[in-house]
């Protein structure tokens, strides 16, 4: 049996646990034996957050230290500002067999090792909130001490709730703007379109349905059509047409530069959190 524990059962921790439980990974995992399954554990200072995990057969732990002592995989699903306290609590329970999985934005594996043990096994993960619906986009990387088998299991965990990609360790801060924070940026973009629909008297339910499906369809065109982004833009645009008129205003408003500045600010904050 593989024990996986979650310190933090908020939105992200809950989403990951839900994905594991509903994917069938609890019945079989690790690849060494069909009978080797997963047992889930969790700790959170908020008892209500733990209570909602009951339907997924998650065992509640009495403390961070208690959880780290029981679990090979310790998932740090807390805010970066809470991390120091958590690492102080679990440091004595981390062994050479432990695998620390951190979803804390901007935090490096070197920092986690410095607070727990030298050469600790660390997997850095940047997920996003669509994990709640099984549509997550997760970036992962690992320290050299993590074995292929251990890393494969962590990848399976996040793959159970969407798509994942393994990236270079030195780009884990830059990737935050691309998948970790980008849902909020996309929601703000959507809000502008839905506000326009409301202003011109279009039914909000209809507008939300059509715009959301346009986002879904456009995303599928990016991933599945084989066309480049520029080619896809041209496919929608007719000379002298409505799309061209709208695009001209977006270019005039500096949309591309604004998005670049947005991503740079997001990355800058990630580096600040890592100090």
WOWORA-V47115 format. One record per residue. N is the residue number from 1. RES is the residue in three letters. SS is DSSP state (h for helix, s for strand, l for the rest). D_LAST is the distance of its C-alpha to the last C-alpha in Angstrom with 1 decimal. Layout:
n: {N:N}
res: {RES:RES}
ss: {SS:SS}
d_last: {D_LAST:D_LAST}
This chain:
n: {1:2:3:4:5:6:7:8:9:10:11:12:13:14:15:16:17:18:19:20:21:22:23:24:25:26:27:28:29:30:31:32:33:34:35:36:37:38:39:40:41:42:43:44:45:46:47:48:49:50:51:52:53:54:55:56:57:58:59:60:61:62:63:64:65:66:67:68:69:70:71:72:73:74:75:76:77:78:79:80:81:82:83:84:85:86:87:88:89:90:91:92:93:94:95:96:97:98:99:100:101:102:103:104:105:106:107:108:109:110:111:112:113:114:115:116:117:118:119:120:121:122:123:124:125:126:127:128:129:130:131:132:133:134:135:136:137:138:139:140:141:142:143:144:145:146:147:148:149:150:151:152:153:154:155:156:157:158:159:160:161:162:163:164:165:166:167:168:169:170:171:172:173:174:175:176:177:178:179:180:181:182:183:184:185:186:187:188:189:190:191:192:193:194:195:196:197:198:199:200:201:202:203:204:205:206:207:208:209:210:211:212:213:214:215:216:217:218:219:220:221:222:223:224:225:226:227:228:229:230:231:232:233:234:235:236:237:238:239:240:241:242:243:244:245:246:247:248:249:250:251:252:253:254:255:256:257:258:259:260:261:262:263:264:265:266:267:268:269:270:271:272:273:274:275}
res: {UNK:UNK:UNK:UNK:UNK:UNK:UNK:UNK:UNK:UNK:UNK:UNK:UNK:UNK:UNK:UNK:UNK:UNK:UNK:UNK:UNK:UNK:UNK:UNK:UNK:UNK:UNK:UNK:UNK:UNK:UNK:UNK:UNK:UNK:UNK:UNK:UNK:UNK:UNK:UNK:UNK:UNK:UNK:UNK:UNK:UNK:UNK:UNK:UNK:UNK:UNK:UNK:UNK:UNK:UNK:UNK:UNK:UNK:UNK:UNK:UNK:UNK:UNK:UNK:UNK:UNK:UNK:UNK:UNK:UNK:UNK:UNK:UNK:UNK:UNK:UNK:UNK:UNK:UNK:UNK:UNK:UNK:UNK:UNK:UNK:UNK:UNK:UNK:UNK:UNK:UNK:UNK:UNK:UNK:UNK:UNK:UNK:UNK:UNK:UNK:UNK:UNK:UNK:UNK:UNK:UNK:UNK:UNK:UNK:UNK:UNK:UNK:UNK:UNK:UNK:UNK:UNK:UNK:UNK:UNK:UNK:UNK:UNK:UNK:UNK:UNK:UNK:UNK:UNK:UNK:UNK:UNK:UNK:UNK:UNK:UNK:UNK:UNK:UNK:UNK:UNK:UNK:UNK:UNK:UNK:UNK:UNK:UNK:UNK:UNK:UNK:UNK:UNK:UNK:UNK:UNK:UNK:UNK:UNK:UNK:UNK:UNK:UNK:UNK:UNK:UNK:UNK:UNK:UNK:UNK:UNK:UNK:UNK:UNK:UNK:UNK:UNK:UNK:UNK:UNK:UNK:UNK:UNK:UNK:UNK:UNK:UNK:UNK:UNK:UNK:UNK:UNK:UNK:UNK:UNK:UNK:UNK:UNK:UNK:UNK:UNK:UNK:UNK:UNK:UNK:UNK:UNK:UNK:UNK:UNK:UNK:UNK:UNK:UNK:UNK:UNK:UNK:UNK:UNK:UNK:UNK:UNK:UNK:UNK:UNK:UNK:UNK:UNK:UNK:UNK:UNK:UNK:UNK:UNK:UNK:UNK:UNK:UNK:UNK:UNK:UNK:UNK:UNK:UNK:UNK:UNK:UNK:UNK:UNK:UNK:UNK:UNK:UNK:UNK:UNK:UNK:UNK:UNK:UNK:UNK:UNK:UNK:UNK:UNK:UNK:UNK:UNK:UNK:UNK:UNK:UNK:UNK:UNK:UNK:UNK}
ss: {l:s:s:s:s:s:s:l:l:l:h:h:h:h:h:h:h:h:h:h:h:h:h:l:l:l:l:l:l:l:l:l:l:l:l:l:l:s:s:s:s:s:s:l:l:l:h:h:h:h:h:l:l:h:h:h:l:l:s:s:l:l:l:h:h:h:h:h:h:h:l:l:s:s:s:s:l:l:l:h:h:h:h:h:h:h:h:h:h:h:h:h:h:l:l:l:l:l:s:s:s:s:l:l:l:l:l:l:h:h:h:h:h:h:h:l:l:l:l:l:s:s:s:s:s:s:l:l:h:h:h:h:h:l:l:s:s:s:s:s:s:s:l:l:l:l:l:h:h:h:h:h:h:h:h:h:h:h:h:l:l:s:s:s:s:s:l:l:h:h:h:l:l:h:h:h:h:l:l:l:l:h:h:h:h:h:h:h:h:h:h:h:h:h:h:h:h:h:h:l:l:l:l:h:h:h:h:h:h:h:h:h:h:h:h:h:h:h:h:h:h:h:h:h:l:l:l:l:h:h:h:h:h:h:h:h:l:l:l:l:l:h:h:h:h:h:h:h:h:h:h:h:l:l:h:h:h:h:h:h:h:h:h:h:h:h:h:h:h:h:h:h:h:l:l}
d_last: {36.9:33.2:31.2:28.2:26.3:24.2:21.9:22.0:25.2:24.3:25.2:23.2:24.0:27.6:27.9:26.9:29.3:32.0:31.7:32.1:35.0:36.9:36.5:38.5:35.7:36.5:39.9:39.1:35.9:34.7:37.7:39.2:41.7:42.9:43.0:39.4:37.7:34.6:34.3:31.6:30.0:27.7:26.2:25.3:25.7:27.8:31.2:32.3:29.6:30.8:34.4:34.2:33.4:36.8:38.5:36.3:37.3:33.8:33.9:32.0:30.2:30.2:26.6:23.4:24.7:28.1:26.8:24.8:28.0:30.1:28.2:27.5:25.1:22.5:21.0:17.9:19.0:16.9:14.5:10.7:11.1:13.8:12.4:11.8:15.4:16.7:15.4:16.9:20.1:20.6:19.5:23.1:24.6:22.7:25.1:25.6:27.3:24.5:22.7:19.5:19.2:16.0:16.2:12.8:11.6:8.7:8.2:9.5:12.6:11.5:9.0:12.0:14.4:12.8:13.4:16.8:18.7:18.6:19.7:19.4:20.6:18.0:18.8:16.2:18.0:17.9:21.1:22.6:24.9:28.2:27.9:29.9:32.8:32.4:31.4:27.7:25.8:23.2:21.1:20.6:19.5:19.6:18.9:22.0:23.1:23.9:27.6:29.2:31.0:27.9:26.0:29.3:29.5:26.0:27.1:30.3:28.7:26.9:29.9:32.0:30.6:30.6:29.6:26.7:25.6:23.9:21.6:19.8:16.5:14.9:16.1:14.6:12.4:15.5:17.8:16.5:18.6:21.5:22.0:19.5:19.7:23.0:25.3:24.5:25.2:28.4:29.5:29.2:31.3:33.7:34.0:35.3:38.0:39.1:39.2:41.5:43.6:44.0:45.0:47.7:49.1:48.0:47.8:44.2:44.7:46.2:43.6:40.7:42.6:43.4:40.0:38.1:40.6:40.1:36.4:37.2:40.0:38.0:35.2:37.9:39.3:36.0:35.8:39.5:41.6:40.8:40.7:37.9:36.2:38.4:41.5:40.7:40.5:43.8:45.4:44.9:45.9:49.5:50.6:51.4:50.2:48.1:44.9:45.1:45.5:42.4:40.3:41.4:39.9:36.6:36.5:37.7:34.9:32.3:31.1:29.6:27.7:26.5:25.2:23.4:21.7:20.9:19.3:17.3:16.0:15.1:13.2:11.4:10.3:9.2:6.8:5.6:5.5:3.8:0.0}
